[in-house]
């Protein structure tokens, strides 16, 4: 008998002495025990009656069996997921209060493999993913997690996909594979950590963990080196602490609802400042020792696939990071500064669903007119304002209102920040000659009903847009101007034909974003007569008198006292103020005669248009914001 064999012993019988080998090697016994353990581990669990385990038709049927959800609600969730082009998992968690663990257990029962949830303490061994492309793992939703019992544990979204399992075995060079099932979002987070795109920290990490990382960096610096003009760095960009720090700064910015991250070095002897732009204002987040400025910048450049050796000219790149809630994209810009350093500015582009047009905060007149002109079969609608004023968000809300199955809608954007089902969205790339004008020309050959172009930044783009609007298409776009009447003058000055432009123009919406008063500390107050008079003059005395509001005991304004929710600022979030110029016969005549902006403004106000300042004061009276914020953004 071979020493690797174990003799068969009859049930309920004492084994005969002759049936037991005299010697069994320790290695052979351990190997046999391991194989038996693996057999029992992977074998289906039998019931007491020795019947095989129940098979389920889908990975959610177990939830119905456990009475966590009814079959009717499950069918409704599946239908809703198909309609919204999203995952059933998300619908069950968001709308039916099914926990992630419960869905995981149901998936485990269905696939008959363990369920593994994301754990920031689990570090993927680098050698498991070193020779596998990150893009390949993300595209196919699988990641090798660890070695266990001589096999590689692989987390996959669908263990029943035999083609995927075969590709996994080939990628791992025929190593023994042990499958586990997990959420796609968790798989992407594991991949991001393994590739260095995301630091291995939990979503609830705080500024304290950042200080821990800085403490680690300082501990690694033995103080023997001095940062000079050649920048002999104590750590490099691949140091684990630098990787964690970069990821944690991004995560902290996202959690703070920041729109931008600013990394500002001031040389080796002074601290590097990291600031977040929150609700339109920059706020200092932390200070980093100057010796670590270049490793941090280099790490960000690696994440955005930029040339880390080039510090003499600006560079642009992008970073994609998988967070627990969603995948976000960061637009990265590096700019050379004094002392051979580089500033880094990262714009956070969190892809969101469009805001319903009724939730934009427009007054009754503006909302009604915008709905009316957006349903016209052809013409030009412009949304204007400075950078960061919410123009793209507003246009996507309008597109969401008119997005119906009978309309073909094309959009050209740079970048694509908001995605909508039913829209055909295109990312322009000026570096290869594919700009907004080129995109619009391509759209005109693709049977469009509606075209949205990110920005009319030159005469060519404006001319193509006007031409498209005159040939039976509804065109929406943005422009960087201060007000609706000024937009008319700007386009005519750009070289647009005033007659074509006047025929095409349906309306111009100018907007700004003002800080919202924090609901946690908002309080009313009675303004002084001087403050009341200031409001009246800003609104316009004649229009104010038409409102019938007088300075008496009932006149109330609002302000934020400051609390922990708003970090003692008195503001939290932002709201939009609007100015909608709708083209009339008189407005067309003024455009054709190249009238000045002041003349157009007068006629527009006579036609019922409220200015940015007036709309802002109306929102201040309603307690949305305060007069100080309105006057700051409306240039009063």
Order of alpha helices (4+ residues) and beta strands (2+ residues): alpha-alpha-alpha-alpha-alpha-beta-alpha-alpha-beta-beta-alpha-beta-alpha-alpha-alpha-beta-beta-beta-alpha-beta-beta-beta-alpha-beta-alpha-beta-beta-alpha-beta-alpha-beta-alpha-alpha-beta-beta-alpha-alpha-beta-beta-alpha-alpha-alpha-alpha
